[in-house]
């Protein structure tokens, strides 16, 4: 049985989902590919994986955590899981292109497919798909919204990115 709870991040409310001792979902409420709560799930704020996820997210947003340690159990195709594993290897404050992501996932030349898998990442922030950018370093999309992608990269001190338009999204997190 999956257990869930909510987490109020500085970037917006998130739905956290656990399967046993592992986190299988972390979604911004309303994001693209948002996972709706299933009738078989149980709201359980005290589930160990959810408690750990909230603590680690608090530390991340507080500037005290650069790497998550919570066990993960993302559900997806073998290719999606390979892409998400490659995303998890992108370090704090770093970015890579979709082409590099495809190469790291074992499918060089499949940047578009890697992009589609990135957009379906079920464990946002913790599996840091916000660190994936266009080949020229531009911000090309984020299921949670471009304002959140910019805020997360700003939090990590990565200032050399630019949104796809000349208008920069509003700041969600306080300036550091």
C-alpha positions as CSV (number, residue, x, y, z in Angstrom):
1,X,0.0,0.0,0.0
2,X,1.3,3.4,-0.9
3,X,1.3,6.2,1.7
4,X,1.3,9.9,1.0
5,X,1.5,13.3,2.5
6,X,2.1,16.9,1.5
7,X,5.2,19.0,1.9
8,X,5.0,22.8,1.7
9,X,8.3,23.8,0.0
10,X,9.4,27.4,-0.7
11,X,8.6,26.6,-4.4
12,X,5.1,25.3,-3.7
13,X,3.2,22.4,-2.3
14,X,4.4,18.9,-3.1
15,X,2.8,15.6,-2.9
16,X,5.1,12.9,-1.5
17,X,4.4,9.2,-2.1
18,X,6.1,6.3,-0.4
19,X,6.0,2.6,-1.2
20,X,7.3,0.7,1.8
21,X,10.6,2.3,3.0
22,X,11.2,4.1,-0.3
23,X,10.0,7.3,-1.9
24,X,8.3,6.7,-5.2
25,X,6.9,10.2,-5.9
26,X,7.6,13.8,-5.2
27,X,5.4,16.1,-7.4
28,X,4.6,19.8,-7.3
29,X,0.9,20.0,-7.0
30,X,-0.6,20.8,-10.4
31,X,2.6,20.1,-12.4
32,X,2.5,18.4,-15.7
33,X,2.2,14.6,-15.3
34,X,0.9,15.1,-11.7
35,X,0.1,11.8,-10.0
36,X,-3.5,11.8,-8.7
37,X,-4.1,10.2,-5.3
38,X,-5.3,6.7,-5.8
39,X,-8.2,5.4,-3.7
40,X,-6.0,2.6,-2.3
41,X,-3.4,5.0,-0.9
42,X,-3.4,6.1,2.7
43,X,-2.5,9.5,4.0
44,X,0.2,8.8,6.6
45,X,2.4,11.8,7.6
46,X,4.3,9.5,10.0
47,X,5.4,6.9,7.4
48,X,9.2,6.6,7.8
49,X,10.0,7.4,4.1
50,X,7.8,10.5,4.2
51,X,9.3,11.8,7.4
52,X,12.8,11.3,6.0
53,X,11.8,13.0,2.7
54,X,10.4,16.0,4.5
55,X,13.5,16.3,6.6
56,X,15.9,16.0,3.7
57,X,13.8,18.5,1.6
58,X,13.9,21.0,4.6
59,X,17.7,20.6,4.7
60,X,18.0,21.1,0.9
61,X,15.8,24.2,0.8
62,X,17.6,25.5,3.9
63,X,21.0,25.2,2.1
64,X,22.3,22.4,4.3
65,X,21.9,19.4,2.0
66,X,23.5,18.9,-1.4
67,X,22.7,15.2,-1.9
68,X,19.7,13.2,-0.9
69,X,20.0,9.8,0.8
70,X,16.4,8.6,1.0
71,X,15.8,5.2,-0.8
72,X,14.0,5.7,-4.1
73,X,11.6,3.4,-6.0
74,X,10.6,5.2,-9.1
75,X,8.2,3.3,-11.4
76,X,8.8,3.5,-15.1
77,X,10.2,1.8,-18.2
78,X,13.8,0.5,-18.2
79,X,14.8,3.5,-20.3
80,X,13.1,6.0,-18.0
81,X,14.7,4.4,-15.0
82,X,18.1,4.6,-16.7
83,X,17.5,8.3,-17.5
84,X,16.4,9.0,-13.9
85,X,19.5,7.2,-12.6
86,X,21.7,9.4,-14.8
87,X,19.9,12.5,-13.6
88,X,20.5,11.5,-10.0
89,X,24.2,11.5,-10.8
90,X,24.3,15.2,-11.8
91,X,25.8,17.1,-8.9
92,X,24.5,20.0,-6.9
93,X,24.9,23.3,-8.7
94,X,25.8,21.5,-12.0
95,X,23.9,21.1,-15.2
96,X,24.1,18.9,-18.2
97,X,22.4,18.9,-21.6
98,X,19.7,16.4,-22.7
99,X,22.3,15.0,-25.2
100,X,24.8,14.3,-22.4
101,X,22.0,12.8,-20.3
102,X,21.1,10.4,-23.1
103,X,24.7,9.4,-23.4
104,X,25.0,8.8,-19.7
105,X,21.8,6.7,-19.8
106,X,23.3,4.5,-22.4
107,X,21.5,5.9,-25.5
108,X,23.7,8.4,-27.2
109,X,21.8,10.3,-29.9
110,X,18.5,10.0,-28.1
111,X,18.3,13.5,-26.6
112,X,14.6,13.9,-27.3
113,X,13.7,10.5,-25.7
114,X,15.8,11.5,-22.7
115,X,13.9,14.8,-22.6
116,X,10.6,13.0,-22.6
117,X,11.8,10.7,-19.8
118,X,13.0,13.7,-17.9
119,X,9.6,15.3,-18.1
120,X,8.0,12.2,-16.5
121,X,10.5,12.0,-13.6
122,X,8.2,11.0,-10.7
123,X,10.6,12.2,-8.0
124,X,11.2,15.9,-8.6
125,X,13.8,17.9,-6.8
126,X,15.3,14.7,-5.2
127,X,16.0,13.3,-8.6
128,X,17.1,16.7,-9.9
129,X,15.7,17.0,-13.4
130,X,15.9,20.8,-13.0
131,X,19.7,20.4,-13.6
132,X,19.0,19.3,-17.2
133,X,19.3,22.1,-19.8
134,X,19.4,22.7,-23.5
135,X,22.6,22.1,-25.5
136,X,23.4,25.9,-25.3
137,X,22.8,26.0,-21.6
138,X,19.3,27.6,-21.9
139,X,16.4,26.4,-19.8
140,X,14.1,24.4,-22.0
141,X,11.3,23.1,-19.8
142,X,10.4,21.7,-16.4
143,X,7.2,19.8,-15.5
144,X,6.8,21.8,-12.3
145,X,7.1,25.1,-14.2
146,X,10.0,27.3,-15.4
147,X,9.8,29.5,-12.3
148,X,10.5,26.5,-10.1
149,X,13.4,25.4,-12.3
150,X,15.0,28.8,-12.1
151,X,14.4,29.0,-8.3
152,X,16.0,25.5,-7.8
153,X,19.0,26.4,-9.9
154,X,19.4,29.7,-8.1
155,X,19.2,27.9,-4.7
156,X,22.1,25.8,-5.9
157,X,24.1,28.8,-7.0
158,X,23.9,28.1,-10.7
159,X,23.5,31.5,-12.2
160,X,24.7,31.0,-15.8
161,X,21.3,29.8,-17.1
162,X,18.7,31.8,-19.0
163,X,15.0,31.2,-19.5
164,X,13.8,30.6,-23.0
165,X,12.3,34.1,-23.3
166,X,13.7,37.5,-22.3
167,X,11.4,37.7,-19.3
168,X,12.8,36.0,-16.3
169,X,10.2,34.2,-14.1
170,X,9.4,35.7,-10.7
171,X,11.7,34.7,-7.9
172,X,10.2,32.0,-5.6
173,X,13.0,31.7,-3.1
174,X,14.7,34.5,-1.2
175,X,18.0,35.7,-2.7
176,X,21.1,34.3,-1.1
